Amino acid sequence: MMRFIGRLIWVGVAALVAGIAAAAVGLTLGAELATRAISAASVGTDRDTLNGWFAVLDGALPLWSALVSLSLIPAVLVLVVGEIGKIRSLLFYLAGGGIAIAGVPAMLRLSQAAPAPGDTTYLLVLATAGFAAGLTYWLLAGRTA
């Protein structure tokens, strides 16, 4: 019984650290993309364009909270299936993390709150963040499931 409780605590800690890793990778890559877009928009344009970009960045908080809340359920589902099924495969956790986070835009499109479908570079950022979360979880707890 103590071993089960210890494993349950360790899985929770590993999931929390994996979430932090995903946020760090996502924010780093997302900030780089946003900086590049703002820089490209500011060359030869006026202050109104920059104010528009800052308004977009200011409205990113609701999108961030939707991303976190919508990706939490699939990520927990991947962890539960992996732990109950005693799956130790790195590929399972990498794919599960990538799909859990990169699948969020599809869910957002269902609710009509998705970003413009023109540039899909954000999907690469989200998938990379999910892969980082899957790798981190596998390193901490998944390989001993």
HELIX and SHEET records of a PDB file:
HELIX    1   1 MET A    2  SER A   42  1                                  41    
HELIX    2   2 ARG A   47  ASP A   58  1                                  12    
HELIX    3   3 ALA A   60  ILE A   84  1                                  25    
HELIX    4   4 LEU A   90  ALA A  102  1                                  13    
HELIX    5   5 VAL A  104  LEU A  110  1                                   7    
HELIX    6   6 THR A  121  LEU A  140  1                                  20    
HELIX    7   7 GLY A  142  THR A  144  5                                   3    
END                                                                             
